[in-house]
């Protein structure tokens, strides 16, 4: 059967680093308060005039270089983002043009922090169905544009960045020893809207709006839902959770990462965590963490890698990959 194999990864972060002490000069908070509740030490913010597409483009170029291919070989670009450059057109088409890609298709996908997992699922199914052979999947965000700096409970948690992977069709045997994406599991529950949302939009307020969150409720649902998604993905592949080499979670909050690992009996040393340096970069967080672990040599060929995320909506999901 056809599998979607990851042949390249890339990442990009804005140059501007904002520490907890920097934020403490702007809002009523402290380094200790932020670290205790989230594990975050710093995050990156885009500067004036810097767009989500700029981050997406840089991450895409890095992923293409790592894959050893050029943009002309791509059949599709999927940009997973909550913070597009404009209401339309899709940020993916901006990236497509700037890469010099003149064929195929490009579109955005919106599932908030779960966006990259949803994007992998769409790309994987496009490849399995024969509609594409090589697909660029990007997670890119400028979350600082949605923050209310009068709300210390949310503005300290988020950051900006981008990550990307190149997927390519590859023939496998059809069992869990295959290299590539073994399965993806997607879920949502629209009844939980009010726990994490942005209070604006073109058809409601004609504004961008600000991010609003009920932190305690998000934490409770995150640990439960993410654990269920991980179990569903492992079960679908016929693999015990104990056999998975690396867990690359959405980098929302270190307490959520620790709570999920404890619930499933996952050793902390097998969980890739970059939240201290990046904060919550929404759809960019999983590919940023993935690229970090690939680049530093933790993730090696043949390893089983489980990606997972949960975001506003609520949306959540998991993807199991043999590297």
C-alpha positions in Angstrom: 0.0 0.0 0.0 1.0 3.6 -0.4 2.4 5.3 2.7 3.2 9.0 3.3 6.9 9.2 4.3 8.4 12.3 5.9 11.5 13.2 3.7 12.2 16.6 5.1 11.6 18.9 8.1 12.2 22.6 8.6 11.4 25.3 11.2 11.6 29.1 11.6 11.3 31.5 14.5 11.2 35.3 14.6 14.3 37.0 15.7 12.6 38.8 18.6 12.8 36.9 21.9 10.5 37.9 24.7 11.4 36.6 28.1 9.1 36.4 31.1 10.9 39.4 32.6 10.2 41.3 29.5 6.5 40.6 29.9 6.6 41.5 33.5 7.5 45.1 32.4 4.2 45.1 30.4 1.7 43.2 32.5 1.2 42.3 36.2 3.2 39.1 36.2 6.6 37.6 37.1 9.0 35.0 35.8 8.2 32.8 38.8 4.4 33.0 38.2 4.7 32.1 34.5 7.2 29.3 35.0 5.2 27.7 37.9 2.0 27.6 35.8 3.3 26.8 32.4 7.0 26.0 32.3 7.6 28.7 29.8 10.7 30.9 30.1 10.6 32.7 26.8 8.8 33.0 23.4 9.4 34.6 20.0 7.2 37.4 18.7 7.1 38.7 15.1 8.2 42.3 14.6 6.1 45.0 12.9 5.6 44.1 9.3 6.6 40.5 9.7 3.8 38.1 8.6 2.8 34.5 9.1 3.7 33.8 5.5 7.3 35.0 6.1 7.7 32.4 8.9 5.9 29.7 6.8 8.1 30.5 3.8 11.3 30.2 5.8 10.3 26.9 7.4 9.2 25.6 4.0 12.5 26.4 2.3 14.3 24.6 5.2 12.1 21.5 4.8 12.6 21.4 1.0 16.3 21.8 1.4 16.3 18.9 4.0 14.3 16.8 1.6 16.7 17.5 -1.2 13.9 18.6 -3.6 12.8 21.9 -5.1 9.3 23.5 -5.1 8.7 22.3 -8.7 8.3 18.8 -7.4 5.5 19.7 -5.0 1.9 18.7 -5.8 0.3 20.5 -2.9 0.9 23.0 -0.1 -1.2 22.9 3.1 -0.7 25.8 5.5 -2.3 25.1 8.9 -2.8 28.5 10.6 -5.1 30.4 12.9 -3.4 33.7 12.0 -3.4 34.1 8.2 -1.9 37.2 6.6 -5.3 38.2 5.3 -8.9 36.9 5.5 -8.3 35.8 1.9 -6.5 34.6 -0.1 -5.1 31.6 1.7 -1.6 32.1 3.2 -0.6 28.8 1.5 -1.0 30.5 -1.9 1.3 33.3 -0.8 3.9 30.6 0.1 3.3 28.8 -3.2 4.0 31.9 -5.2 7.1 32.9 -3.2 8.5 29.4 -3.5 8.1 29.6 -7.3 5.7 26.7 -7.4 3.5 27.1 -10.5 1.5 23.8 -10.4 -0.6 21.8 -8.1 -2.8 23.3 -5.3 -2.4 25.3 -2.2 -4.9 26.0 0.6 -5.1 26.8 4.3 -6.5 24.6 7.1 -7.9 25.9 10.3 -8.1 23.6 13.4 -6.3 25.9 15.8 -3.6 24.1 17.8 -4.6 20.8 16.3 -4.1 22.2 12.8 -0.8 20.4 12.0 -2.3 17.0 12.9 -5.3 17.7 10.8 -3.0 18.9 8.0 -1.0 15.7 8.1 -4.2 13.7 8.0 -5.5 15.5 4.9 -2.1 15.2 3.2 -1.8 11.5 4.0 -5.2 10.8 2.6 -4.4 12.8 -0.5 -1.3 10.8 -1.1 -3.0 7.4 -0.3 -5.8 8.3 -2.7 -3.4 9.1 -5.5 -4.3 12.8 -5.7 -0.8 13.9 -4.8 2.7 12.4 -4.6 4.6 15.1 -2.7 3.0 17.5 -0.2 4.3 20.3 1.9 2.5 20.6 5.2 3.2 23.8 7.2 2.1 24.9 10.7 2.7 28.7 11.0 1.4 31.2 13.5 1.7 34.8 14.6 -0.3 34.3 17.8 1.1 37.5 19.3 -1.3 39.3 17.0 -4.3 37.8 18.9 -3.2 38.5 22.4 -4.8 40.9 24.9 -1.9 42.3 26.9 -4.4 43.3 29.7 -5.1 39.6 30.3 -2.1 38.1 32.1 -3.6 34.6 32.1 -3.3 34.3 28.3 -0.8 36.7 26.9 2.1 35.0 28.7 1.4 31.6 27.2 1.7 32.1 23.4 4.4 32.7 20.9 5.1 32.9 17.1 6.9 30.5 14.8 6.5 27.9 12.0 7.4 24.3 11.2 7.1 22.3 8.0 7.4 18.8 6.7 7.6 17.3 3.2 5.6 14.1 2.7 6.2 11.8 -0.2 4.4 8.7 -1.5 6.3 5.5 -0.6 5.3 1.9 -1.1 4.9 -0.2 2.1 3.7 -3.7 3.0 0.6 -2.4 4.8 1.6 -3.4 8.3 2.9 -1.4 11.3 6.6 -2.1 10.2 6.1 0.3 7.3 8.0 3.6 7.2 5.8 6.7 7.1 2.4 7.7 8.6 0.8 4.6 10.0 -2.5 6.3 11.0 -4.1 9.6 12.0 -6.9 10.0 14.5 -9.1 13.2 14.5 -11.7 14.4 16.9 -13.7 17.6 17.7 -16.5 18.8 20.0 -18.1 22.1 19.1 -20.0 22.3 22.4 -16.8 23.4 24.1 -16.4 26.6 22.1 -16.5 29.0 25.1 -13.5 27.4 26.8 -11.0 28.6 24.1 -11.9 31.0 21.4 -11.2 34.4 19.8 -13.8 37.0 20.4 -13.9 38.4 16.9 -14.1 37.6 13.2 -15.3 39.0 9.8 -18.9 37.8 10.1 -19.4 38.6 13.8 -17.5 41.7 14.8 -15.5 42.7 11.6 -12.4 42.6 13.8 -9.7 40.2 14.5 -10.6 39.9 18.2 -8.5 38.6 21.1 -7.9 35.1 22.5 -10.1 34.1 25.4 -9.5 31.0 27.5 -10.8 29.2 30.6 -7.5 27.7 31.7 -8.6 25.2 34.3 -11.2 23.7 32.0 -8.8 23.5 29.0 -6.3 21.7 31.2 -8.9 19.1 32.4 -10.1 18.4 28.9 -6.6 18.4 27.3 -5.2 15.6 29.5 -8.3 13.4 29.0 -8.7 14.1 25.2 -5.1 13.9 24.3 -4.6 10.6 26.3 -7.6 9.1 24.4 -6.2 10.2 21.0 -2.8 8.7 21.8 -4.5 5.4 22.8 -6.7 5.4 19.7 -3.7 5.8 17.4 -1.6 3.1 19.1 -4.6 0.7 19.1 -5.3 1.3 15.4 -1.7 0.4 14.6 -1.7 -2.6 16.9 1.2 -1.2 18.9 1.4 -0.9 22.7 2.1 2.6 23.9 5.2 1.3 25.6 6.7 0.5 22.2 6.5 4.1 21.0 9.9 5.7 21.0 9.1 9.4 21.0 6.0 11.5 21.9 5.9 14.9 20.3 3.0 16.8 21.9 1.4 20.1 21.3 3.5 22.5 23.4 0.7 24.2 25.3 1.8 23.9 28.8 4.4 21.8 30.6 1.8 20.8 33.2 -0.4 19.3 30.4 2.5 17.4 29.0 3.4 16.0 32.4 -0.2 15.2 33.2 -0.7 13.3 29.9 2.6 11.4 30.3 1.6 10.4 33.9 -1.9 9.3 32.9 -0.5 7.0 30.1 2.7 5.8 32.0 5.0 7.5 29.5 8.5 8.2 30.8 9.3 11.9 30.8 12.6 11.3 28.9 10.6 10.1 25.9 8.5 13.3 25.7 9.9 16.0 23.4 9.3 19.4 25.2 10.2 22.8 23.7 7.5 24.8 25.5 10.1 26.5 27.7 11.7 28.2 24.7 8.8 28.6 22.3 5.6 28.9 24.4 2.4 27.8 22.8 2.7 28.4 19.0 -0.6 26.8 18.2 -0.4 24.9 14.8 3.3 25.5 14.7 4.1 23.9 18.0 4.2 20.2 16.9 6.3 20.7 13.8 8.7 23.0 15.7 9.1 20.4 18.4 9.4 17.6 15.8 12.1 19.5 13.9 14.0 20.1 17.1 14.1 16.4 18.0 15.1 15.4 14.4 17.8 18.0 14.2 19.4 17.1 17.5 19.5 13.4 16.7 16.9 12.1 19.1 14.5 10.9 16.4 16.3 8.3 14.2 15.3 6.2 11.2 13.0 3.4 12.3 11.7 5.1 15.5 8.0 5.2 16.2 6.9 8.8 16.7 3.5 9.8 18.1 2.4 13.4 17.4 -0.7 14.8 19.3 -2.4 18.1 19.9 -5.6 19.8 21.2 -6.9 23.2 20.3 -9.9 25.5 20.4 -13.2 24.2 19.1 -12.4 21.8 20.7 -10.3 19.9 18.2 -7.8 17.2 19.0 -6.0 14.3 17.4 -2.9 12.2 16.9 -0.6 10.9 14.2 1.6 7.8 14.4 4.7 7.8 12.2 7.5 5.3 11.7 10.5 7.5 10.9 
